[in-house]
Amino acid sequence: MNRSEKEQAVAEIQAKVARAQGMFFTDFSGINVEQITQLRREFRKSGIEYTVVKNTLATIALRNVSGYDAVYDKLVGSTGIAFAYEDAAAPAKIIQKFKEKNEKFGVKACVIEKTVYDGSKLKELAALPSRAEAVASILGSINAPISGVVGALNAVMRDVVGVLEAIEKKKAA
């Protein structure tokens, strides 16, 4: 790889880092091609980009963006980075499922919205609700009082109709 190719690779990594809401640095040594292809398919389904990187180039790109000092010492051995652009916690769920089947697969570090976590925190990050789930929960909480008011108004209307029907039956009898 010549100098211009390295500069281009650093620029690409740097652009991905700047765009990403979440990044998961993985160690894929001991994983065969079939398994890594399966992982990439799962990532693609969720709009996550997985890239194998050279540690020195990744370090340079991270230094250019700044704020990722805690990741530098983790960039040792085989490194792949999962970039999440929409839902920062989505890769955690996929990696956790994959890791249960493939124990050799490791997570070096996790970055969610510029906060660096150790790879051992993967289980907790995988338990976080996705962005869509969080929004739905918030909207459900906001909507609950409104639906209660609507239910109460409907009950009053139903009671009024019931009273009017009773009066009508009484007059008819």
TORPA-4810 file (N, C-alpha, C, O; in nm, 3 decimals):
<nodes>
NODE_1_0.086_-0.117_0.000_0.000_0.000_0.000_0.091_0.123_0.000_0.171_0.143_0.091_M
NODE_2_0.076_0.207_-0.104_0.161_0.325_-0.110_0.101_0.441_-0.031_-0.010_0.430_0.023_N
NODE_3_0.172_0.550_-0.024_0.134_0.663_0.061_-0.003_0.721_0.024_-0.083_0.752_0.112_R
NODE_4_-0.029_0.735_-0.106_-0.158_0.794_-0.146_-0.274_0.701_-0.111_-0.381_0.748_-0.073_S
NODE_5_-0.253_0.570_-0.123_-0.358_0.475_-0.085_-0.384_0.481_0.065_-0.498_0.474_0.110_E
NODE_6_-0.277_0.495_0.142_-0.291_0.507_0.287_-0.366_0.634_0.324_-0.454_0.632_0.410_K
NODE_7_-0.331_0.745_0.259_-0.400_0.871_0.286_-0.547_0.862_0.251_-0.632_0.915_0.323_E
NODE_8_-0.577_0.794_0.141_-0.717_0.776_0.100_-0.791_0.689_0.202_-0.905_0.719_0.238_Q
NODE_9_-0.726_0.582_0.249_-0.788_0.493_0.348_-0.814_0.568_0.478_-0.919_0.551_0.540_A
NODE_10_-0.719_0.650_0.520_-0.736_0.731_0.643_-0.853_0.827_0.625_-0.935_0.843_0.715_V
NODE_11_-0.861_0.891_0.509_-0.971_0.985_0.483_-1.107_0.915_0.487_-1.203_0.969_0.540_A
NODE_12_-1.114_0.793_0.431_-1.240_0.718_0.432_-1.280_0.680_0.575_-1.396_0.696_0.614_E
NODE_13_-1.184_0.631_0.652_-1.212_0.595_0.791_-1.255_0.717_0.869_-1.350_0.713_0.947_I
NODE_14_-1.184_0.827_0.848_-1.214_0.952_0.918_-1.355_1.001_0.886_-1.426_1.046_0.975_Q
NODE_15_-1.396_0.991_0.760_-1.531_1.032_0.721_-1.636_0.944_0.789_-1.739_0.993_0.835_A
NODE_16_-1.609_0.813_0.794_-1.703_0.721_0.858_-1.713_0.750_1.008_-1.822_0.748_1.065_K
NODE_17_-1.599_0.776_1.071_-1.597_0.806_1.215_-1.676_0.933_1.243_-1.753_0.939_1.339_V
NODE_18_-1.657_1.034_1.160_-1.727_1.161_1.180_-1.878_1.146_1.163_-1.954_1.215_1.231_A
NODE_19_-1.922_1.057_1.074_-2.065_1.036_1.047_-2.133_0.943_1.146_-2.253_0.954_1.171_R
NODE_20_-2.055_0.852_1.203_-2.113_0.744_1.284_-2.163_0.792_1.420_-2.099_0.874_1.486_A
NODE_21_-2.278_0.740_1.460_-2.331_0.764_1.594_-2.278_0.658_1.690_-2.268_0.681_1.810_Q
NODE_22_-2.245_0.541_1.634_-2.192_0.432_1.715_-2.085_0.357_1.639_-2.096_0.337_1.518_G
NODE_23_-1.981_0.314_1.711_-1.874_0.234_1.651_-1.839_0.121_1.747_-1.830_0.141_1.868_M
NODE_24_-1.819_0.003_1.691_-1.782_-0.113_1.771_-1.655_-0.172_1.711_-1.655_-0.220_1.598_F
NODE_25_-1.548_-0.169_1.788_-1.418_-0.219_1.746_-1.410_-0.366_1.787_-1.418_-0.398_1.905_F
NODE_26_-1.394_-0.454_1.688_-1.399_-0.597_1.714_-1.267_-0.666_1.683_-1.185_-0.615_1.606_T
NODE_27_-1.248_-0.781_1.744_-1.135_-0.868_1.717_-1.191_-0.994_1.652_-1.261_-1.072_1.717_D
NODE_28_-1.162_-1.012_1.524_-1.221_-1.123_1.451_-1.125_-1.239_1.431_-1.152_-1.329_1.351_F
NODE_29_-1.013_-1.240_1.501_-0.920_-1.352_1.486_-0.986_-1.480_1.538_-1.052_-1.478_1.642_S
NODE_30_-0.968_-1.588_1.466_-1.031_-1.715_1.504_-1.167_-1.736_1.441_-1.229_-1.839_1.462_G
NODE_31_-1.213_-1.639_1.363_-1.343_-1.648_1.295_-1.317_-1.677_1.148_-1.232_-1.612_1.086_I
NODE_32_-1.387_-1.773_1.092_-1.364_-1.805_0.951_-1.444_-1.713_0.859_-1.529_-1.636_0.903_N
NODE_33_-1.415_-1.724_0.729_-1.476_-1.636_0.629_-1.628_-1.652_0.626_-1.700_-1.552_0.615_V
NODE_34_-1.676_-1.773_0.637_-1.821_-1.797_0.634_-1.892_-1.726_0.750_-1.998_-1.666_0.732_E
NODE_35_-1.833_-1.733_0.868_-1.892_-1.670_0.986_-1.890_-1.517_0.973_-1.989_-1.451_1.005_Q
NODE_36_-1.779_-1.461_0.924_-1.770_-1.316_0.912_-1.866_-1.267_0.803_-1.920_-1.157_0.813_I
NODE_37_-1.886_-1.347_0.698_-1.982_-1.312_0.593_-2.123_-1.309_0.649_-2.203_-1.222_0.615_T
NODE_38_-2.154_-1.405_0.734_-2.286_-1.409_0.799_-2.305_-1.283_0.886_-2.413_-1.222_0.885_Q
NODE_39_-2.201_-1.245_0.959_-2.209_-1.124_1.042_-2.230_-1.000_0.955_-2.312_-0.914_0.987_L
NODE_40_-2.156_-0.991_0.846_-2.171_-0.875_0.755_-2.313_-0.867_0.699_-2.368_-0.758_0.685_R
NODE_41_-2.373_-0.983_0.667_-2.512_-0.984_0.617_-2.608_-0.926_0.720_-2.694_-0.845_0.687_R
NODE_42_-2.591_-0.967_0.846_-2.676_-0.915_0.954_-2.657_-0.765_0.969_-2.754_-0.691_0.988_E
NODE_43_-2.533_-0.720_0.960_-2.506_-0.577_0.969_-2.573_-0.502_0.854_-2.636_-0.398_0.876_F
NODE_44_-2.561_-0.553_0.731_-2.619_-0.485_0.616_-2.770_-0.471_0.629_-2.827_-0.369_0.591_R
NODE_45_-2.836_-0.575_0.683_-2.982_-0.569_0.702_-3.022_-0.452_0.789_-3.130_-0.395_0.772_K
NODE_46_-2.935_-0.415_0.883_-2.965_-0.306_0.977_-2.900_-0.174_0.937_-2.904_-0.078_1.015_S
NODE_47_-2.840_-0.166_0.818_-2.778_-0.042_0.772_-2.647_-0.010_0.843_-2.609_0.106_0.856_G
NODE_48_-2.578_-0.114_0.887_-2.451_-0.096_0.958_-2.338_-0.137_0.863_-2.348_-0.237_0.793_I
NODE_49_-2.233_-0.058_0.863_-2.119_-0.085_0.777_-2.008_-0.147_0.860_-1.971_-0.094_0.965_E
NODE_50_-1.954_-0.260_0.814_-1.845_-0.328_0.886_-1.721_-0.326_0.798_-1.725_-0.372_0.684_Y
NODE_51_-1.612_-0.272_0.851_-1.489_-0.257_0.776_-1.371_-0.313_0.855_-1.358_-0.287_0.975_T
NODE_52_-1.287_-0.389_0.787_-1.162_-0.435_0.846_-1.059_-0.326_0.821_-1.046_-0.278_0.708_V
NODE_53_-0.987_-0.286_0.926_-0.894_-0.174_0.915_-0.755_-0.211_0.965_-0.738_-0.303_1.045_V
NODE_54_-0.657_-0.137_0.915_-0.523_-0.147_0.971_-0.521_-0.058_1.094_-0.571_0.054_1.091_K
NODE_55_-0.464_-0.107_1.201_-0.465_-0.035_1.328_-0.399_0.102_1.319_-0.450_0.198_1.375_N
NODE_56_-0.287_0.111_1.249_-0.218_0.240_1.240_-0.303_0.342_1.164_-0.309_0.459_1.203_T
NODE_57_-0.367_0.299_1.057_-0.452_0.391_0.980_-0.575_0.433_1.061_-0.616_0.549_1.056_L
NODE_58_-0.632_0.339_1.134_-0.748_0.372_1.219_-0.707_0.471_1.328_-0.781_0.564_1.359_A
NODE_59_-0.589_0.452_1.386_-0.541_0.542_1.491_-0.523_0.682_1.436_-0.564_0.780_1.499_T
NODE_60_-0.463_0.693_1.318_-0.444_0.825_1.256_-0.579_0.892_1.230_-0.596_1.010_1.259_I
NODE_61_-0.675_0.816_1.176_-0.808_0.871_1.148_-0.877_0.916_1.276_-0.940_1.022_1.279_A
NODE_62_-0.866_0.837_1.383_-0.929_0.873_1.511_-0.863_0.998_1.571_-0.932_1.081_1.630_L
NODE_63_-0.733_1.011_1.556_-0.664_1.130_1.607_-0.709_1.255_1.533_-0.721_1.362_1.592_R
NODE_64_-0.735_1.241_1.402_-0.779_1.356_1.322_-0.918_1.403_1.363_-0.950_1.521_1.350_N
NODE_65_-1.001_1.313_1.411_-1.136_1.349_1.453_-1.135_1.398_1.598_-1.211_1.488_1.633_V
NODE_66_-1.052_1.341_1.681_-1.031_1.373_1.824_-1.146_1.325_1.913_-1.260_1.312_1.869_S
NODE_67_-1.111_1.301_2.039_-1.210_1.257_2.136_-1.212_1.106_2.157_-1.294_1.054_2.232_G
NODE_68_-1.122_1.035_2.090_-1.121_0.889_2.097_-0.990_0.836_2.155_-0.946_0.727_2.118_Y
NODE_69_-0.927_0.910_2.244_-0.799_0.872_2.302_-0.803_0.735_2.370_-0.705_0.662_2.368_D
NODE_70_-0.915_0.701_2.431_-0.927_0.575_2.504_-0.930_0.454_2.413_-0.917_0.341_2.460_A
NODE_71_-0.946_0.475_2.283_-0.953_0.363_2.189_-0.815_0.323_2.138_-0.794_0.207_2.102_V
NODE_72_-0.720_0.416_2.135_-0.589_0.390_2.073_-0.523_0.263_2.125_-0.474_0.183_2.046_Y
NODE_73_-0.520_0.244_2.256_-0.451_0.127_2.312_-0.524_-0.004_2.284_-0.467_-0.111_2.302_D
NODE_74_-0.649_0.002_2.240_-0.727_-0.119_2.209_-0.701_-0.168_2.066_-0.735_-0.281_2.031_K
NODE_75_-0.640_-0.083_1.985_-0.617_-0.117_1.845_-0.492_-0.203_1.830_-0.386_-0.156_1.788_L
NODE_76_-0.507_-0.330_1.865_-0.399_-0.428_1.858_-0.458_-0.555_1.797_-0.570_-0.593_1.829_V
NODE_77_-0.384_-0.620_1.710_-0.432_-0.744_1.649_-0.529_-0.716_1.536_-0.532_-0.605_1.482_G
NODE_78_-0.609_-0.815_1.501_-0.708_-0.801_1.393_-0.820_-0.709_1.439_-0.880_-0.730_1.544_S
NODE_79_-0.848_-0.607_1.359_-0.950_-0.510_1.398_-1.051_-0.488_1.287_-1.016_-0.462_1.172_T
NODE_80_-1.177_-0.497_1.324_-1.287_-0.461_1.236_-1.372_-0.359_1.309_-1.387_-0.365_1.431_G
NODE_81_-1.428_-0.265_1.234_-1.511_-0.161_1.296_-1.651_-0.166_1.235_-1.667_-0.163_1.113_I
NODE_82_-1.750_-0.174_1.322_-1.890_-0.166_1.280_-1.935_-0.022_1.300_-1.934_0.029_1.412_A
NODE_83_-1.973_0.045_1.192_-2.018_0.184_1.196_-2.170_0.188_1.190_-2.229_0.138_1.094_F
NODE_84_-2.233_0.246_1.290_-2.378_0.262_1.293_-2.409_0.409_1.270_-2.365_0.495_1.346_A
NODE_85_-2.485_0.437_1.166_-2.514_0.577_1.132_-2.651_0.623_1.182_-2.672_0.742_1.201_Y
NODE_86_-2.744_0.531_1.202_-2.879_0.569_1.244_-2.905_0.534_1.389_-2.940_0.621_1.468_E
NODE_87_-2.889_0.409_1.424_-2.915_0.363_1.561_-2.783_0.319_1.622_-2.727_0.217_1.584_D
NODE_88_-2.734_0.397_1.717_-2.601_0.375_1.774_-2.587_0.240_1.845_-2.478_0.184_1.848_A
NODE_89_-2.694_0.188_1.901_-2.687_0.064_1.978_-2.720_-0.060_1.896_-2.709_-0.172_1.946_A
NODE_90_-2.761_-0.044_1.771_-2.800_-0.158_1.688_-2.688_-0.261_1.671_-2.716_-0.381_1.680_A
NODE_91_-2.563_-0.220_1.648_-2.458_-0.321_1.632_-2.440_-0.406_1.759_-2.402_-0.523_1.749_P
NODE_92_-2.465_-0.349_1.875_-2.446_-0.423_2.000_-2.536_-0.546_2.004_-2.492_-0.654_2.045_A
NODE_93_-2.659_-0.532_1.961_-2.753_-0.644_1.960_-2.706_-0.754_1.863_-2.710_-0.872_1.896_K
NODE_94_-2.663_-0.714_1.745_-2.618_-0.809_1.643_-2.490_-0.879_1.689_-2.477_-1.001_1.677_I
NODE_95_-2.397_-0.801_1.741_-2.269_-0.858_1.787_-2.293_-0.952_1.905_-2.229_-1.057_1.913_I
NODE_96_-2.382_-0.916_1.995_-2.409_-1.000_2.112_-2.464_-1.137_2.067_-2.421_-1.241_2.118_Q
NODE_97_-2.558_-1.137_1.972_-2.612_-1.263_1.920_-2.501_-1.345_1.852_-2.492_-1.466_1.872_K
NODE_98_-2.419_-1.278_1.773_-2.311_-1.345_1.702_-2.208_-1.401_1.798_-2.156_-1.511_1.778_F
NODE_99_-2.179_-1.326_1.902_-2.080_-1.365_2.002_-2.125_-1.488_2.080_-2.042_-1.569_2.121_K
NODE_100_-2.254_-1.503_2.102_-2.307_-1.621_2.172_-2.280_-1.749_2.094_-2.257_-1.854_2.154_E
NODE_101_-2.281_-1.741_1.960_-2.256_-1.857_1.875_-2.106_-1.875_1.848_-2.059_-1.987_1.827_K
NODE_102_-2.031_-1.765_1.847_-1.889_-1.767_1.812_-1.809_-1.704_1.925_-1.785_-1.583_1.925_N
NODE_103_-1.768_-1.785_2.019_-1.704_-1.735_2.141_-1.569_-1.669_2.115_-1.524_-1.588_2.196_E
NODE_104_-1.503_-1.702_2.004_-1.372_-1.644_1.974_-1.382_-1.498_1.931_-1.284_-1.424_1.939_K
NODE_105_-1.500_-1.457_1.885_-1.520_-1.319_1.841_-1.519_-1.227_1.962_-1.589_-1.251_2.060_F
NODE_106_-1.439_-1.122_1.955_-1.427_-1.033_2.070_-1.459_-0.888_2.036_-1.454_-0.848_1.920_G
NODE_107_-1.491_-0.813_2.138_-1.518_-0.670_2.122_-1.412_-0.596_2.203_-1.398_-0.616_2.323_V
NODE_108_-1.339_-0.510_2.135_-1.230_-0.436_2.198_-1.283_-0.311_2.268_-1.249_-0.284_2.384_K
NODE_109_-1.365_-0.237_2.198_-1.420_-0.113_2.253_-1.549_-0.078_2.181_-1.572_-0.121_2.067_A
NODE_110_-1.634_-0.002_2.248_-1.760_0.045_2.192_-1.764_0.196_2.208_-1.726_0.249_2.312_C
NODE_111_-1.810_0.265_2.104_-1.825_0.410_2.111_-1.968_0.442_2.073_-2.013_0.412_1.963_V
NODE_112_-2.039_0.504_2.166_-2.175_0.547_2.138_-2.183_0.697_2.163_-2.162_0.745_2.274_I
NODE_113_-2.212_0.768_2.054_-2.220_0.913_2.056_-2.102_0.975_2.130_-2.118_1.053_2.224_E
NODE_114_-1.983_0.938_2.084_-1.854_0.990_2.130_-1.817_0.952_2.274_-1.722_1.008_2.329_K
NODE_115_-1.890_0.861_2.335_-1.854_0.810_2.467_-1.795_0.671_2.447_-1.858_0.584_2.388_T
NODE_116_-1.674_0.652_2.498_-1.602_0.526_2.478_-1.630_0.432_2.596_-1.617_0.470_2.712_V
NODE_117_-1.668_0.308_2.562_-1.692_0.204_2.662_-1.598_0.087_2.634_-1.560_0.064_2.519_Y
NODE_118_-1.562_0.015_2.737_-1.481_-0.105_2.721_-1.567_-0.212_2.654_-1.689_-0.210_2.665_D
NODE_119_-1.502_-0.304_2.585_-1.573_-0.412_2.516_-1.654_-0.500_2.609_-1.749_-0.565_2.566_G
NODE_120_-1.618_-0.502_2.737_-1.691_-0.583_2.835_-1.832_-0.529_2.862_-1.913_-0.599_2.922_S
NODE_121_-1.861_-0.410_2.821_-1.992_-0.348_2.841_-2.092_-0.384_2.731_-2.203_-0.330_2.727_K
NODE_122_-2.053_-0.475_2.642_-2.138_-0.509_2.528_-2.277_-0.556_2.570_-2.376_-0.514_2.511_L
NODE_123_-2.285_-0.641_2.671_-2.415_-0.693_2.715_-2.509_-0.580_2.758_-2.627_-0.581_2.723_K
NODE_124_-2.456_-0.484_2.834_-2.539_-0.372_2.880_-2.582_-0.286_2.761_-2.696_-0.240_2.756_E
NODE_125_-2.491_-0.264_2.665_-2.526_-0.184_2.549_-2.627_-0.256_2.460_-2.713_-0.191_2.399_L
NODE_126_-2.618_-0.388_2.453_-2.713_-0.465_2.374_-2.853_-0.460_2.435_-2.953_-0.476_2.364_A
NODE_127_-2.860_-0.439_2.566_-2.990_-0.433_2.635_-3.059_-0.298_2.616_-3.178_-0.286_2.645_A
NODE_128_-2.986_-0.197_2.567_-3.047_-0.066_2.545_-3.155_-0.076_2.437_-3.138_-0.151_2.341_L
NODE_129_-3.264_-0.002_2.452_-3.366_-0.004_2.347_-3.313_0.067_2.223_-3.231_0.159_2.232_P
NODE_130_-3.360_0.023_2.107_-3.321_0.092_1.984_-3.386_0.229_1.982_-3.475_0.258_2.061_S
NODE_131_-3.341_0.312_1.892_-3.396_0.447_1.881_-3.548_0.442_1.855_-3.624_0.517_1.916_R
NODE_132_-3.591_0.353_1.766_-3.733_0.341_1.734_-3.813_0.295_1.856_-3.923_0.345_1.881_A
NODE_133_-3.758_0.200_1.932_-3.826_0.152_2.053_-3.836_0.264_2.157_-3.939_0.278_2.223_E
NODE_134_-3.732_0.342_2.172_-3.733_0.452_2.269_-3.837_0.558_2.230_-3.911_0.608_2.315_A
NODE_135_-3.840_0.591_2.102_-3.937_0.691_2.054_-4.080_0.639_2.074_-4.167_0.714_2.118_V
NODE_136_-4.103_0.511_2.042_-4.236_0.453_2.060_-4.277_0.453_2.207_-4.393_0.480_2.239_A
NODE_137_-4.184_0.425_2.294_-4.212_0.425_2.438_-4.249_0.565_2.486_-4.344_0.582_2.563_S
NODE_138_-4.175_0.664_2.441_-4.201_0.803_2.480_-4.338_0.847_2.427_-4.416_0.909_2.499_I
NODE_139_-4.364_0.816_2.301_-4.493_0.854_2.243_-4.608_0.783_2.312_-4.715_0.841_2.332_L
NODE_140_-4.586_0.657_2.349_-4.689_0.584_2.423_-4.717_0.648_2.558_-4.832_0.655_2.601_G
NODE_141_-4.612_0.694_2.625_-4.627_0.761_2.755_-4.702_0.892_2.740_-4.784_0.929_2.824_S
NODE_142_-4.671_0.963_2.633_-4.739_1.091_2.608_-4.885_1.066_2.570_-4.974_1.141_2.611_I
NODE_143_-4.908_0.962_2.492_-5.042_0.932_2.441_-5.135_0.874_2.547_-5.257_0.888_2.536_N
NODE_144_-5.080_0.809_2.650_-5.163_0.742_2.751_-5.262_0.836_2.820_-5.379_0.801_2.828_A
NODE_145_-5.221_0.954_2.869_-5.318_1.044_2.933_-5.426_1.091_2.836_-5.542_1.107_2.874_P
NODE_146_-5.387_1.114_2.712_-5.483_1.161_2.613_-5.587_1.052_2.587_-5.707_1.082_2.581_I
NODE_147_-5.544_0.928_2.572_-5.641_0.821_2.547_-5.729_0.800_2.669_-5.845_0.760_2.655_S
NODE_148_-5.677_0.826_2.790_-5.759_0.818_2.911_-5.870_0.921_2.911_-5.983_0.893_2.950_G
NODE_149_-5.837_1.042_2.866_-5.937_1.149_2.857_-6.043_1.111_2.754_-6.163_1.127_2.778_V
NODE_150_-5.999_1.061_2.640_-6.093_1.020_2.536_-6.184_0.909_2.588_-6.305_0.912_2.565_V
NODE_151_-6.126_0.813_2.659_-6.206_0.704_2.718_-6.309_0.756_2.817_-6.423_0.710_2.819_G
NODE_152_-6.268_0.853_2.899_-6.360_0.910_2.998_-6.474_0.984_2.929_-6.590_0.972_2.970_A
NODE_153_-6.442_1.060_2.824_-6.546_1.133_2.750_-6.642_1.035_2.683_-6.764_1.056_2.683_L
NODE_154_-6.588_0.928_2.627_-6.673_0.826_2.565_-6.762_0.759_2.668_-6.878_0.729_2.639_N
NODE_155_-6.712_0.737_2.788_-6.792_0.674_2.894_-6.907_0.766_2.933_-7.019_0.719_2.954_A
NODE_156_-6.879_0.896_2.944_-6.985_0.992_2.978_-7.092_0.992_2.870_-7.211_0.990_2.899_V
NODE_157_-7.048_0.993_2.743_-7.144_0.992_2.633_-7.228_0.863_2.635_-7.349_0.866_2.612_M
NODE_158_-7.161_0.750_2.662_-7.230_0.621_2.667_-7.332_0.621_2.781_-7.443_0.570_2.766_R
NODE_159_-7.295_0.678_2.896_-7.386_0.685_3.010_-7.506_0.773_2.978_-7.619_0.740_3.013_D
NODE_160_-7.482_0.886_2.911_-7.591_0.976_2.874_-7.687_0.903_2.779_-7.809_0.912_2.795_V
NODE_161_-7.633_0.833_2.681_-7.717_0.758_2.587_-7.796_0.651_2.662_-7.913_0.629_2.633_V
NODE_162_-7.732_0.583_2.758_-7.800_0.481_2.837_-7.916_0.541_2.917_-8.024_0.481_2.923_G
NODE_163_-7.895_0.657_2.978_-8.000_0.724_3.055_-8.115_0.764_2.963_-8.231_0.744_2.997_V
NODE_164_-8.081_0.820_2.845_-8.186_0.860_2.750_-8.267_0.739_2.702_-8.389_0.748_2.687_L
NODE_165_-8.200_0.627_2.677_-8.271_0.504_2.636_-8.362_0.456_2.748_-8.473_0.409_2.721_E
NODE_166_-8.318_0.465_2.873_-8.400_0.423_2.987_-8.523_0.511_2.999_-8.633_0.463_3.024_A
NODE_167_-8.503_0.642_2.981_-8.617_0.736_2.988_-8.716_0.706_2.875_-8.837_0.706_2.896_I
NODE_168_-8.663_0.679_2.755_-8.749_0.651_2.642_-8.830_0.524_2.665_-8.948_0.520_2.632_E
NODE_169_-8.768_0.420_2.721_-8.838_0.294_2.750_-8.944_0.315_2.856_-9.051_0.255_2.850_K
NODE_170_-8.915_0.401_2.954_-9.010_0.426_3.063_-9.133_0.500_3.009_-9.246_0.470_3.048_K
NODE_171_-9.109_0.597_2.919_-9.223_0.672_2.862_-9.304_0.582_2.770_-9.426_0.595_2.764_K
NODE_172_-9.240_0.492_2.699_-9.311_0.402_2.609_-9.396_0.301_2.687_-9.499_0.255_2.638_A
NODE_173_-9.353_0.266_2.807_-9.425_0.167_2.886_-9.537_0.229_2.960_-9.609_0.160_3.032_A
</nodes>
